[in-house]
Amino acid sequence: LAAMSACTTNDIGRSVASYDQVKGQVNLGDSRQQVLSLLEPTQAYLDTASRKVPDRYIDGNSTVEVYYYRSSYQADALITDDEFTPYIFRDGVLVGIGWAMLRAPLPAAETPSAAAAGKLNFNPYSNSPPDATPYSPSQSNPETFILYGYHSVSCQSWTQARAENSEQVGQLEAWVTGFLSGAGWRNAAMAQTDYAAIHYHLDDYCKRYPANDLFKATRALVSKLKTRNR
């Protein structure tokens, strides 16, 4: 077993080194075929367990594909996102490299008192993390408000509730649409969507990031709707 583990580690090391040699040749705007022809050979040393399966989904009228390439190694016997670099293609063209395009800004950890109260301070127009300290409006911070409800429910719970069609699913869906309505009322620049698209986004996001919470999943959709309306 020790010998097999050493071989796997060496194979990952070779793949990472091979990736490092060619990654600088990839540029935004390159075709999917160009990028894959450069990067796929770097992963040839990896077995199936050491890889990350590509993702593919429809976004509006475009097809989005995400390929993950092994770019680092952590000696912890785990395969985690930080060991891969994602390459995002829209309609066959490379439009992003790295996790920034795939993840919404993350909120700060809640204090026990805020978590128990089910609320979180949130400013929809700021890139700063939400604040779990008591809310005190002021002229310097007029847009901050308290976020109530199901924001801390995990994506895994969302997926399970949807799969089982449990009693809670209606409450979770209502929270998501309520948050979107509030964000849209405060920011008319958001593009219009519908229930089917909202649920599709949440299902897809929570499949990718089951440990994230409903707040992060919904805020990612808010960011997407703002981008579409530019």
TAZI-V401824 format. One record per residue. N is the residue number from 0. SS is DSSP state (H for helix, E for strand, - for the rest). D_FIRST is the distance of its C-alpha to the first C-alpha in Angstrom with 1 decimal. Layout:
BEGIN
[[N	SS	D_FIRST] [N	SS	D_FIRST]]
END
This chain:
BEGIN
[[0	-	0.0] [1	H	3.8] [2	H	5.4] [3	H	5.1] [4	H	6.1] [5	H	8.6] [6	H	9.9] [7	H	10.6] [8	H	12.3] [9	H	14.2] [10	H	15.3] [11	H	16.6] [12	H	18.3] [13	H	20.0] [14	H	21.2] [15	H	22.6] [16	H	24.4] [17	H	25.8] [18	H	27.0] [19	H	28.7] [20	H	30.6] [21	H	32.3] [22	H	32.6] [23	H	36.0] [24	H	37.4] [25	-	37.2] [26	-	40.4] [27	-	41.7] [28	-	43.9] [29	-	41.7] [30	E	41.3] [31	H	38.1] [32	H	37.9] [33	H	38.3] [34	H	35.6] [35	H	33.0] [36	H	33.8] [37	H	32.9] [38	H	29.8] [39	H	28.1] [40	H	27.1] [41	H	25.3] [42	H	22.8] [43	-	22.1] [44	-	18.7] [45	-	17.4] [46	-	15.8] [47	H	17.6] [48	H	15.6] [49	H	16.3] [50	-	20.0] [51	-	23.0] [52	-	25.4] [53	-	28.9] [54	E	31.8] [55	E	35.3] [56	E	38.4] [57	E	42.2] [58	E	44.0] [59	-	47.8] [60	-	48.6] [61	E	45.6] [62	E	42.1] [63	E	39.4] [64	E	36.0] [65	E	33.1] [66	E	30.3] [67	E	27.4] [68	E	25.9] [69	E	22.9] [70	-	24.8] [71	-	22.7] [72	-	19.3] [73	-	18.8] [74	-	15.8] [75	-	15.9] [76	-	13.1] [77	-	16.2] [78	-	18.1] [79	-	21.7] [80	H	25.0] [81	H	25.5] [82	H	22.8] [83	E	25.0] [84	E	28.6] [85	E	30.7] [86	E	33.4] [87	E	36.3] [88	E	38.6] [89	E	41.9] [90	-	43.4] [91	-	41.4] [92	E	42.2] [93	E	39.9] [94	E	41.4] [95	E	38.8] [96	E	35.7] [97	-	33.7] [98	H	33.5] [99	H	37.2] [100	H	38.5] [101	-	36.2] [102	-	36.6] [103	-	39.8] [104	-	40.7] [105	-	38.9] [106	-	41.1] [107	-	40.8] [108	-	39.5] [109	-	42.2] [110	-	43.7] [111	H	43.7] [112	H	47.4] [113	H	47.2] [114	H	44.3] [115	H	46.2] [116	H	49.3] [117	-	47.5] [118	E	48.8] [119	E	47.9] [120	E	50.1] [121	E	49.7] [122	-	51.6] [123	-	51.1] [124	-	52.7] [125	-	50.5] [126	-	47.1] [127	-	46.5] [128	-	44.3] [129	-	46.2] [130	E	47.4] [131	-	47.1] [132	-	50.1] [133	-	53.4] [134	-	55.3] [135	-	58.4] [136	-	60.0] [137	-	61.9] [138	H	63.5] [139	H	60.6] [140	H	58.1] [141	-	60.1] [142	-	57.4] [143	-	54.9] [144	E	54.8] [145	E	52.8] [146	E	50.2] [147	E	50.3] [148	-	48.5] [149	-	45.1] [150	-	43.8] [151	-	40.9] [152	-	39.6] [153	E	36.1] [154	H	35.5] [155	H	33.3] [156	H	36.3] [157	H	38.5] [158	H	36.2] [159	H	36.1] [160	H	39.8] [161	H	40.6] [162	H	38.4] [163	H	40.0] [164	-	43.5] [165	-	43.8] [166	-	46.9] [167	H	45.3] [168	H	44.8] [169	H	48.5] [170	H	48.5] [171	H	45.5] [172	H	47.1] [173	H	50.4] [174	H	48.9] [175	H	47.5] [176	H	50.7] [177	H	52.7] [178	H	50.7] [179	H	51.3] [180	H	54.9] [181	H	55.4] [182	H	53.6] [183	H	55.8] [184	H	58.9] [185	H	58.3] [186	-	57.2] [187	-	59.1] [188	-	57.1] [189	-	54.3] [190	-	54.3] [191	-	55.1] [192	-	52.4] [193	-	52.3] [194	H	50.4] [195	H	48.3] [196	H	47.1] [197	H	46.5] [198	H	44.3] [199	H	42.5] [200	H	41.7] [201	H	40.5] [202	H	38.4] [203	H	36.8] [204	H	36.3] [205	H	34.8] [206	H	32.4] [207	H	31.2] [208	-	31.3] [209	-	31.1] [210	-	30.9] [211	-	34.1] [212	E	37.4] [213	H	40.5] [214	H	42.4] [215	H	40.0] [216	H	39.9] [217	H	43.7] [218	H	44.3] [219	H	42.3] [220	H	44.7] [221	H	47.7] [222	H	46.5] [223	H	46.1] [224	H	49.6] [225	H	51.2] [226	H	49.6] [227	H	50.9] [228	-	54.4] [229	-	54.8]]
END
